[in-house]
Amino acid sequence: MTSQTAHAEPAEAAIADTTAIAVDVDRVSKIFRGETEVRALDDVSVGIRKNEFFTLLGPSGCGKTTLLRLIAGFEPPTMGAIRLGTRDISRLPPNQRPINTVFQNYALFPHMSVAQNIAFGLEMLGKPKAEVQRTVDEMLRLVRMEELKNRRTSEISGGQQQRVALARALAPHPEVLLLDEPLSALDLKLRKDMQIELKRLQHETGITFIFVTHDQEEALTMSDRVAVMSAGKILQVGRPRDIYERPAERFVANFIGESNFLDATLSGGTVELAAGGRFDVRVPEGVRDGAVSVLVRPEHASVRSGEAAEGETGATVENVVYSGEATVVHLRLATGEAMKIRLANAPQGGEAPPQTGGAAAIRIAPGAVTVLKD
């Protein structure tokens, strides 16, 4: 269930403050000791800003939920410190932190009404009845559940239950709200709807949201910034567009979106693909001239039937897959490397994609080639 906290006044503005830090994770490690030692977090540092929607993204076992639990106070760090603003909260119990958590299963009371569930935490904090009623009414309006306030939570849908869990967690006006994969149990359409709803709630309340997910689309859709994690470390922090278009290393590029990894040779600010084609590139710090791996997103290139001309790369079409809004062309380059290109589908009468088995010419958009750190 949501952890309940002391009252904190809601933020004045709902725009992420690019300077003030809400949560400062300072060189935190978490080691679980048993028959074998497991280092779930390894020297992690990150500053999460006030009023921002911040997402911890990574595969199962990467340490993102462990970090969330340390911020919530459910686990102590083995090393390092966690600060709320400038105050060290590393050893404070959960009920002494102005932080609430929404878990995957919501943990609502099925015998209580929507309004009673929202009021529960406030009542446990000893709030006056009039204040509880005002806050419940405010939360019902915020999550658009006024008409269902007297309905038992066992009688409402999964999406509605999630809204009640959010309202209950927001009711004490925490400084930070932690969300541990709260959309994972919803179907695809409802999950997409709730992505927009969560972002609206964060914007309207001005509360710092820290969201945990393994779903890249959720992270890109909702976040002001994203931290990509792997093996207990944060590999890259940045805006969704920067993470997607300028991944720092191969793991990040492979985890976020579809990727083509191609062999190339770097010389100065230019790469030459092994399969043909020269491109000016931004060279990441620490990458030296010589053999490199480069990234080209499937939607950042185009393909046509026929032999390659100057400035194009030749290939053979291996498969063509129609997926509604796009057609994905799977290609084999002369080097043996595989490449796929995503073409937006035009109305009937538009240019047809290349045919399976035929020769094709690939043109990569300017600026679309990214040099990666291995």
C-alpha positions as CSV (number, residue, x, y, z in Angstrom):
1,M,0.0,0.0,0.0
2,T,1.1,3.6,-0.2
3,S,3.4,4.8,2.6
4,Q,1.8,7.8,4.4
5,T,3.8,10.8,5.5
6,A,3.7,14.1,7.3
7,H,2.0,16.9,5.5
8,A,4.0,19.1,3.2
9,E,2.6,22.1,1.4
10,P,2.1,21.6,-2.4
11,A,4.6,23.2,-4.7
12,E,3.9,26.7,-6.0
13,A,4.9,25.9,-9.6
14,A,4.4,22.8,-11.6
15,I,7.4,23.4,-13.9
16,A,10.6,21.4,-13.3
17,D,13.2,23.5,-11.5
18,T,16.5,23.0,-13.4
19,T,18.6,24.0,-10.4
20,A,17.0,23.0,-7.2
21,I,17.5,19.3,-6.2
22,A,14.7,17.4,-4.6
23,V,16.5,14.1,-4.1
24,D,20.3,13.8,-4.1
25,V,21.7,10.2,-4.4
26,D,25.4,10.5,-3.5
27,R,27.7,7.6,-4.3
28,V,25.2,5.0,-3.1
29,S,25.9,1.3,-3.1
30,K,23.6,-1.5,-1.8
31,I,25.0,-4.9,-1.1
32,F,22.8,-7.9,-0.1
33,R,24.8,-10.5,1.8
34,G,23.7,-14.1,2.0
35,E,25.3,-17.3,0.7
36,T,26.6,-15.1,-2.1
37,E,27.1,-11.3,-2.1
38,V,24.9,-9.3,-4.5
39,R,25.9,-5.7,-5.3
40,A,22.5,-4.4,-6.4
41,L,23.7,-0.8,-6.6
42,D,27.3,0.2,-7.4
43,D,28.4,3.7,-6.5
44,V,25.3,5.4,-7.9
45,S,25.0,9.2,-8.0
46,V,22.2,11.3,-9.4
47,G,20.4,14.6,-8.6
48,I,16.7,14.5,-9.2
49,R,15.2,18.0,-9.6
50,K,12.2,19.6,-7.9
51,N,9.0,19.3,-9.8
52,E,10.3,17.0,-12.5
53,F,9.1,13.7,-13.8
54,F,12.2,11.5,-13.5
55,T,12.3,7.9,-14.7
56,L,14.6,5.1,-13.8
57,L,14.7,2.8,-16.8
58,G,16.4,-0.5,-17.3
59,P,15.9,-4.3,-17.6
60,S,14.9,-6.6,-14.7
61,G,17.6,-6.9,-12.1
62,C,19.4,-3.6,-13.0
63,G,18.9,-2.0,-9.6
64,K,16.1,0.5,-10.4
65,T,13.6,-0.8,-7.8
66,T,16.3,-1.2,-5.2
67,L,17.2,2.5,-5.7
68,L,13.5,3.4,-5.3
69,R,13.3,1.4,-2.1
70,L,16.3,3.2,-0.7
71,I,14.8,6.6,-1.5
72,A,11.5,5.4,0.2
73,G,13.4,4.2,3.3
74,F,12.4,0.5,3.0
75,E,16.1,-0.4,2.7
76,P,19.2,1.4,4.1
77,P,22.2,2.1,1.7
78,T,25.3,0.0,2.4
79,M,27.4,3.0,1.5
80,G,26.7,6.6,0.4
81,A,24.0,9.0,1.3
82,I,20.5,10.0,0.2
83,R,19.4,13.6,0.8
84,L,16.1,15.3,0.5
85,G,17.2,18.8,-0.5
86,T,20.2,19.2,1.8
87,R,18.9,17.0,4.6
88,D,20.4,13.5,4.9
89,I,17.5,11.0,5.1
90,S,19.6,7.8,4.6
91,R,18.6,6.4,8.0
92,L,15.2,7.9,8.5
93,P,12.3,5.4,8.6
94,P,9.7,5.6,5.8
95,N,7.0,7.3,8.0
96,Q,9.4,10.2,8.7
97,R,10.1,11.0,5.1
98,P,7.8,13.3,3.1
99,I,7.7,10.7,0.4
100,N,4.9,8.4,-0.7
101,T,5.0,5.3,-2.9
102,V,2.6,3.7,-5.3
103,F,3.3,0.0,-5.9
104,Q,2.4,-2.3,-8.8
105,N,-0.6,-3.9,-7.0
106,Y,-2.1,-0.7,-5.6
107,A,-3.1,-2.4,-2.3
108,L,-6.5,-0.7,-2.0
109,F,-9.0,-1.8,0.7
110,P,-11.7,-3.6,-1.3
111,H,-14.4,-3.2,1.4
112,M,-13.9,0.6,1.5
113,S,-15.3,3.2,-0.9
114,V,-13.1,5.2,-3.2
115,A,-13.4,8.2,-0.9
116,Q,-12.6,6.1,2.2
117,N,-9.5,4.8,0.6
118,I,-8.2,8.3,-0.2
119,A,-9.1,9.5,3.3
120,F,-7.4,6.5,5.1
121,G,-3.9,7.8,5.2
122,L,-5.0,11.3,6.3
123,E,-7.0,9.9,9.1
124,M,-4.0,7.8,10.3
125,L,-2.0,11.1,10.4
126,G,-4.7,12.5,12.7
127,K,-5.9,15.2,10.4
128,P,-9.1,17.1,11.3
129,K,-12.2,15.8,9.7
130,A,-12.9,19.0,7.8
131,E,-9.3,19.0,6.3
132,V,-9.7,15.3,5.4
133,Q,-13.0,16.0,3.6
134,R,-11.5,19.0,1.7
135,T,-8.4,17.0,0.7
136,V,-10.5,14.0,-0.4
137,D,-12.7,16.3,-2.6
138,E,-9.6,17.9,-4.0
139,M,-8.1,14.5,-4.9
140,L,-11.3,13.2,-6.4
141,R,-11.4,16.2,-8.7
142,L,-7.7,15.8,-9.6
143,V,-8.1,12.2,-10.7
144,R,-11.6,12.8,-12.1
145,M,-13.3,10.3,-9.9
146,E,-16.0,12.4,-8.3
147,E,-18.9,10.4,-9.6
148,L,-17.4,7.1,-8.3
149,K,-16.5,8.3,-4.8
150,N,-19.0,6.1,-3.0
151,R,-18.2,3.0,-5.1
152,R,-16.2,0.2,-3.5
153,T,-12.8,-0.2,-5.1
154,S,-13.6,-3.9,-5.7
155,E,-16.3,-2.7,-8.1
156,I,-14.2,-0.4,-10.3
157,S,-11.9,-1.1,-13.2
158,G,-8.1,-1.5,-13.1
159,G,-7.5,1.9,-14.5
160,Q,-9.9,3.5,-12.0
161,Q,-8.2,1.6,-9.1
162,Q,-4.9,3.0,-10.2
163,R,-6.3,6.5,-10.0
164,V,-7.5,5.9,-6.5
165,A,-4.1,4.6,-5.5
166,L,-2.5,7.8,-6.9
167,A,-5.1,10.0,-5.2
168,R,-4.4,8.3,-1.9
169,A,-0.6,8.8,-2.3
170,L,-1.0,12.4,-3.3
171,A,-3.5,13.3,-0.6
172,P,-0.8,14.1,2.1
173,H,1.0,16.4,-0.4
174,P,4.3,14.6,-0.3
175,E,7.4,16.3,-1.6
176,V,8.2,13.2,-3.7
177,L,6.1,10.5,-5.2
178,L,7.7,7.2,-6.0
179,L,5.9,5.0,-8.6
180,D,7.1,1.3,-9.0
181,E,5.9,0.1,-12.4
182,P,2.2,1.1,-11.6
183,L,1.1,0.6,-15.2
184,S,2.4,-2.9,-15.7
185,A,-0.9,-4.7,-15.0
186,L,-3.0,-2.6,-17.4
187,D,-3.8,-3.5,-21.0
188,L,-2.1,-1.6,-23.8
189,K,-4.7,1.0,-24.6
190,L,-5.3,1.8,-20.9
191,R,-1.6,1.9,-20.3
192,K,-1.2,4.6,-23.0
193,D,-4.1,6.6,-21.6
194,M,-2.6,6.5,-18.1
195,Q,0.8,7.6,-19.3
196,I,-0.8,10.9,-20.4
197,E,-2.8,11.0,-17.2
198,L,0.2,10.6,-15.0
199,K,2.1,13.4,-16.7
200,R,-1.0,15.6,-16.2
201,L,-1.1,14.8,-12.5
202,Q,2.6,15.6,-12.1
203,H,2.3,18.9,-13.9
204,E,-0.8,20.0,-12.0
205,T,0.5,19.0,-8.5
206,G,4.1,20.2,-9.0
207,I,5.3,17.2,-7.0
208,T,8.5,15.4,-8.0
209,F,7.7,12.0,-9.5
210,I,10.3,9.3,-9.6
211,F,9.0,6.5,-11.9
212,V,10.4,3.0,-12.3
213,T,9.8,1.0,-15.5
214,H,11.4,-1.4,-18.0
215,D,9.2,0.0,-20.7
216,Q,11.1,2.4,-23.0
217,E,7.9,3.9,-24.4
218,E,6.6,4.8,-21.0
219,A,9.9,6.5,-20.2
220,L,10.1,8.5,-23.4
221,T,6.4,9.5,-23.3
222,M,6.2,10.8,-19.7
223,S,9.7,11.9,-18.5
224,D,11.4,15.2,-18.2
225,R,14.6,13.2,-17.8
226,V,15.5,9.5,-17.9
227,A,18.3,7.5,-16.1
228,V,19.2,4.3,-18.0
229,M,20.5,1.6,-15.6
230,S,22.3,-1.6,-16.0
231,A,24.0,-4.0,-13.5
232,G,23.6,-1.6,-10.6
233,K,24.9,1.5,-12.4
234,I,23.5,4.5,-14.1
235,L,24.9,4.6,-17.6
236,Q,23.3,7.8,-18.9
237,V,21.0,10.6,-17.6
238,G,19.3,13.0,-20.0
239,R,16.1,14.2,-21.7
240,P,14.2,11.5,-23.6
241,R,15.2,13.0,-27.0
242,D,18.9,13.1,-26.0
243,I,18.8,9.5,-24.7
244,Y,17.2,8.3,-27.9
245,E,19.1,10.4,-30.4
246,R,22.5,10.6,-28.7
247,P,23.0,7.4,-26.6
248,A,26.3,7.4,-24.7
249,E,27.1,3.8,-25.3
250,R,25.9,0.6,-27.1
251,F,23.8,-0.7,-24.2
252,V,21.7,2.5,-24.0
253,A,21.3,2.6,-27.8
254,N,20.2,-1.1,-27.9
255,F,17.8,-0.8,-24.9
256,I,16.1,2.4,-26.2
257,G,14.2,1.9,-29.4
258,E,15.2,-0.2,-32.5
259,S,18.8,0.0,-33.6
260,N,21.1,-0.7,-36.5
261,F,24.7,-1.2,-35.4
262,L,27.2,-0.9,-38.2
263,D,31.0,-1.3,-38.5
264,A,32.9,1.8,-39.5
265,T,36.2,3.6,-39.4
266,L,36.6,6.9,-37.6
267,S,39.1,9.5,-38.8
268,G,38.8,12.9,-37.2
269,G,35.1,13.9,-37.4
270,T,34.3,11.6,-40.2
271,V,33.3,7.9,-40.3
272,E,33.3,5.6,-43.3
273,L,31.0,2.7,-43.1
274,A,32.4,-0.7,-43.9
275,A,29.5,-1.2,-46.3
276,G,30.1,2.2,-48.0
277,G,29.3,5.8,-47.2
278,R,31.0,8.7,-45.5
279,F,29.4,10.8,-42.8
280,D,30.4,13.7,-40.6
281,V,29.8,12.8,-36.9
282,R,30.0,14.1,-33.4
283,V,32.8,12.2,-31.7
284,P,32.1,11.3,-28.0
285,E,34.7,12.0,-25.4
286,G,37.2,9.2,-25.1
287,V,36.6,7.7,-28.5
288,R,39.8,7.4,-30.6
289,D,40.2,7.2,-34.4
290,G,40.1,3.7,-35.8
291,A,37.5,0.9,-35.9
292,V,34.2,2.0,-34.2
293,S,30.6,0.9,-34.0
294,V,27.9,3.4,-35.2
295,L,24.2,3.6,-34.7
296,V,21.6,4.4,-37.3
297,R,17.9,4.4,-36.2
298,P,15.6,2.5,-38.6
299,E,13.5,5.7,-39.2
300,H,16.5,7.8,-40.0
301,A,17.2,6.2,-43.3
302,S,15.3,5.6,-46.5
303,V,15.5,2.9,-49.1
304,R,14.5,2.5,-52.8
305,S,14.6,-0.3,-55.3
306,G,17.6,-0.5,-57.6
307,E,21.4,-0.2,-57.6
308,A,23.1,2.3,-55.3
309,A,24.2,5.6,-56.7
310,E,26.9,7.9,-55.3
311,G,26.1,8.8,-51.6
312,E,24.0,5.6,-51.2
313,T,24.7,2.2,-49.7
314,G,23.9,-1.0,-51.6
315,A,21.9,-3.9,-50.1
316,T,19.6,-6.8,-50.8
317,V,16.1,-6.9,-49.5
318,E,15.5,-10.0,-47.3
319,N,12.0,-9.3,-46.0
320,V,9.3,-6.6,-46.0
321,V,6.9,-6.4,-43.0
322,Y,3.7,-4.3,-43.0
323,S,2.7,-3.2,-39.5
324,G,-0.1,-0.7,-40.1
325,E,1.4,2.8,-39.6
326,A,4.8,1.7,-41.1
327,T,6.5,-0.9,-43.3
328,V,9.8,-2.3,-42.1
329,V,12.3,-3.3,-44.8
330,H,14.9,-5.9,-43.6
331,L,18.1,-5.7,-45.6
332,R,21.5,-7.4,-46.0
333,L,24.5,-5.2,-46.8
334,A,27.4,-6.3,-48.9
335,T,29.5,-6.8,-45.7
336,G,26.9,-9.3,-44.4
337,E,25.6,-6.9,-41.8
338,A,21.8,-6.7,-41.3
339,M,19.9,-3.5,-41.4
340,K,16.3,-2.5,-41.1
341,I,14.6,0.6,-42.3
342,R,11.2,1.8,-41.1
343,L,9.1,3.6,-43.8
344,A,6.0,5.6,-42.9
345,N,3.1,4.2,-44.9
346,A,1.6,6.6,-47.4
347,P,-2.1,6.6,-48.5
348,Q,-2.9,4.2,-51.3
349,G,-1.2,5.2,-54.5
350,G,2.0,6.1,-52.8
351,E,5.4,4.7,-53.7
352,A,5.6,0.9,-53.1
353,P,8.4,-0.4,-50.8
354,P,11.2,-2.5,-52.4
355,Q,10.4,-6.2,-53.1
356,T,11.9,-9.1,-51.3
357,G,15.0,-10.5,-53.1
358,G,15.7,-7.4,-55.1
359,A,18.5,-4.9,-55.0
360,A,18.1,-1.8,-53.0
361,A,19.8,1.5,-52.3
362,I,20.0,3.0,-48.8
363,R,20.3,6.7,-48.1
364,I,21.1,7.7,-44.5
365,A,19.9,11.1,-43.4
366,P,22.5,13.8,-42.5
367,G,23.3,13.7,-38.8
368,A,21.8,10.3,-38.4
369,V,25.0,8.4,-37.7
370,T,26.0,8.2,-34.0
371,V,29.4,7.0,-32.9
372,L,29.1,4.7,-29.8
373,K,31.3,3.9,-26.9
374,D,31.5,0.1,-26.6
